[in-house]
Amino acid sequence: MFIVKYRKIFYTISILLVVASIISLSVWGLKLGIDFKGGTSITFQYGAERPNIDAVKGKIDTLSVSPSISGTYSLVPYGQNGYVLKTRNLSESERALIMGSIESNTAEKVEFKKVNTIGPTLGQASANKSLISIVLVLICIVLFITFAFRKVSKPVSSWKYGLVSVLALCHDVIIPMGLFAVLGHYLGYEVDTLFVTAILVILGFSIHDTIVVFDRTRENLKNNRGEKNAKSFETIVGESISQTFTRSLNTSLTTLLAVLMVFLFGPEATKNFSLVLLVGIFFGTYSSIFIASNLLVTIEKFGSKRQQKAK
C-alpha cells in the first residue's frame, strides 16, 4: 500500500523527468545518424594495432575537402583494431582522398571493410517508417489490452487500462529520448536504426510488466466481487502491486545486468543500443510499478467524485 498511498510523489518524479526530457528534445533535438539524414559510412580495419583516434582525426581534418568535413563527422572504434567513419555524402574523389589519408596514417595495411552511402531521401524514408512502426505498436497495444480486459468494466473501464498503458509507455520512451538529446548535444551521440530497435524492445518489455500487474488486479477484482466486506479499488491495486513487486523487480534486474554487461564489455557498435535499453528498461519497470497502476486508482477516484457530484 505504500506505493499507492504516496503515488503523488512518484507522479511528481515522473512529471519532472518527462518535462526535462521534452525541453531537451525541443531545444537540442536528437542528433540523427546517416541512417536517417543520409551520408557516407566507411568501415576500415588495421592489420595490427589501430592508431590513436586523435591521430586519425588529425589526418582527416587536414584534408582539403570542400565543403570541409572537419567537425561534422564521427569516428568510433570498430572491433579490436578498426574504426567506423560517418560523415556527409561524399563523392568518389572525396572518398578516395579520405581513404588515402587513412592509409597514410600508418605503415600497417588498412583493409576497408564497407563503404556505404545513404541518400537523404532514403534516410527520410527510414525515419518515417520508424515513426510509423512505433505508432502502430502503441495502437496495437491499446487494442490488445482493451480486448484482454474486456470483461473488466467496474470500477474502471477496460479501454482505460489501454489508455493508462500508453501513457506509461510514452513516459518510458520520452525519458531515453530526452537523455539522448542531451548526450547528442554534449557528446555527439547519434540516433540510428538500432536506437529505434531499442525503443521497440523497451515498449515490449514495459508493457509486459504492466500487464502482469493489471492481470493480478483483474483477478483480485474478480475474487473480491460479492464479498460482504468488499475491499476498495485502491486497496486491491495496492495488494496487486505488492503481490507482483518481487517478480517484476527480479525480472528487470536480471535483464538489466545482462544489458549492462553488453554495454561494458560488448562491441562499440552496440554501446548506444545497450545504453538506451538500460535507461528504458529501468524506467519501464518504474512506470509499471509506480505509475501505471496508480493512474488506475486516480482515474477511479476521479470517476467516483464525478458520480457523487452528479447525485
Secondary structure, DSSP 4 states (H G I P E B T S, - for coil): -HHHHTHHHHHHHHHHHHHHHHHHHHHT---B-HHHH-EEEEEEEESSSPPPHHHHHHHHHTS--SS--TTS-EEEEETTTEEEEEES---HHHHHHHHHHHHHT-SS-EEEEEEEEE-HHHHHHHHHHHHHHHHHHHHHHHHHHHHHTTT--SSS-HHHHHHHHHHHHHHHHHHHHHHHHHHHHHH---B-HHHHHHHHHHHHHHHHHHHHHHHHHHHHHHHHTT-TTPPPHHHHHHHHHHHHHHHHHHHHHHHHHHHHHHHHHS-GGGHHHHHHHHHHHHHHHHIIIIIIHHHHHHHHHHHHHHHHHH-
